[in-house]
Amino acid sequence: MSKVAVYLRVSTKQQSAENQLPQLEKWVADRGHQLVAVYSENESAWMSGHQRELARLVQDAKKGRFDVLLTWSLDRLSRQGSLAILSLVHKLSGYGVKVVSLQEVWTEAPGELAEILYAIAGWAGRMESQRRSERTKAGLARVRAAGVRLGRPPGAKDRKRRKKRSVRNGIFLSVDLSRES
C-alpha cells in the first residue's frame, strides 16, 4: 500500500479545488492506497509568482512523507513548460515519489517513454496558458477600441490595505501600497 499525497490547484475564484478532490480520493481508494496529505492552492501560479503549497509538498516529499503524488492533471503542477514539469518530476523522483495524473493515465505506466510524454504535457500546458492570455488581451483590446473604459471608476478608493508581492534574489517581499490617512 502506497502513501499518497494529492495536489489541487485552481486559477480563479470561480473554480473550486474541492471539485477535483472526490475523483482523486476515489483513485486512491480504488487502488487500496492511503491518502496522507492534501495540498490545495486557490490562486493563479502566474499571478502570485509562487505556489506555497507546492513548495510545502516538495519539502514533505523530501522528508519521505509519501511515495505517490496524485494530481488532477500535470498542468495543475505548472504551466511554465517542459523544463518546469521535468524538473519537478525528477526532483520528486529523487525523493522516491512517483508523480501520477488522473487525466494523463500514461503517468501510471512504467518505462522510459514517460519522460518525453512529461515534456510534451508541459509544453501543451504552457501553450494553453499562452493562448488563453492572447484571447484575454485580444478581448480587452476590442473592448478598449469600442471606447469602453476598463478598470475602477474614477475616484474609487481601496477599502482595505493592498500589498504588492515581488521576488528579489529568491526572497518574497511584500510592500504596503496603501496610504495611511
N, C-alpha and C positions, 0 to 999 in steps of 0.2 A: 504494500500500500504506500503510495507516494503522498508526500505533504505538498499541497497545492496552495499557491497564493494567486489571487485574482487581482488584475489591474483594470480599472474602469476609468474612462475619460470621456467627457463631452465638452464641446467647444462653446456652447451658448447656454444662456439661462432658459431658453425654450425647451431644452432637452433635459433628460434626467439620466444620470449614470445608473440609477436603480432599474431602468428599463432593460439593461444588459444583464443584470445580476441573476435573475431566475434561470435563464438558459445556461449560464456559466455554472451555477450551482448544480443544475441537472447533469451537466457534463461530468462534474466531479463525482456526484453520487452514482451515476451510471457505470463508472469505471472502478468504483469501490475505493476511491481515494479519500483523503482527509483534507478538508478546507481549513487552513490555519490562519489565513490573513486576507483581508480585502483592502486594497489601496484605491482610493477614489479621488479623481480630480474633477472639478467643476469649473474649469476655465480654459480658455484657449492657450495652448502652449506657445503660440506665436505672440499673442498679445502680452502675456505675462512675462515671457522671456525665460521662464524656468518652470519646472514641474516638481514641486516639493515632494509629493507622494512618490513619484518615480525615484527620486533621489533616496528617499527613505527605504523604498523597496530594494534598491541596489545594496544599501547598507545591510539590510536584513538578509539578503541573499549571500552576501559576503560572510555573514555570521552563521550560515548554514540553516536558517530557519525553515526553508522549504526547498524542494527539489524540482518543482514544476511551476512555471509562471504561465497562467492562463489569461488571455485577453480576448476581447470580442473580435478584434482584427488588428493586424500589425500596424495599421495607420493610427491606432489609438496610442501606440508607444511613441511614434514620431512621424512627422510628415516632412522631415528635413532631407529625405533621400536615402539612397542605398547605403552610403557610408555610415550614417547615423544608426540605421537598423542593424547593419552588420556589426558595428562596434558594440552596440548594446547586447546583441545576441552572443557575440564572442566573450564579452565581459562576464555575462551571466553564465555562459558555458564553463568558463574558467572557475566559477564558484560552484560548479556541479548542478546548475539549474538549466533545464530544458524549457525553451520558450514555445508555447503552443497557442495557436489562434483558432478560435471557434469557426471563423469564416474561411480561413485558409487551411483546410483539412490536411494538406500535404505536410504541415509542420509536425504532425504526429509520426510521419514515416521516417524510418532510419535511412541513412545514406548520404553520399556526397552531393547529390543534386540539390539538397536543401539550401546550400549556401548561395547558389545562383538564383534560386527562387526567392530567398530573402531579399537579395539585391533588386530583383525585379519588383517585388512588392513595395520596397522602399521607394523606388523610382516612381511607381504608379501613385503612391500616396502623395509624393511631392508634386507630381503633375496635377493631380486632382486639386490640391491646395492652390497651386498657381492659377489653374483655370477658374476656380471659384473667386479668387481675388480679381482676376481680369474681368469677370462678369460683374462683380460688385462695382469696380471702378468704371466700367462702361455704363452701368445703370446710373451711377452718381453723375457722370459727365452728361448723360442725356437729360437728367432732371435739371442740372445747372443750366444747360443750353436752353431749356424751356423757361428759364427765368425764375425757377423756384429757389428760394434761399434755404440753404441747409444749415443745420446746427441749432444752437439755442437761440431763442428770441433775443433781440437787443435788450440789454439791461438786466438779463436774468443773472441771478447770483446763486452760488452754491449754498445748499442748506447744511451741509456738513463738510468737514475738512477734506481736502483732496491731497493725495500723496502720489508722487511720481516715483516709479521704481526704475532703476537703471543698474547696469552691471559695469563695474570698473575693475580691471585686473582680477576678474573672477569673484569679486565681492559684491553682493547685492546691497544697494544703497536705497534709502527712502528719503525723499525730500518733501517737506511740507510746503505745498503751493498756496495754501490759503493765507489770507492776511488777517492778522488779529485786529479786532475792532476796538 
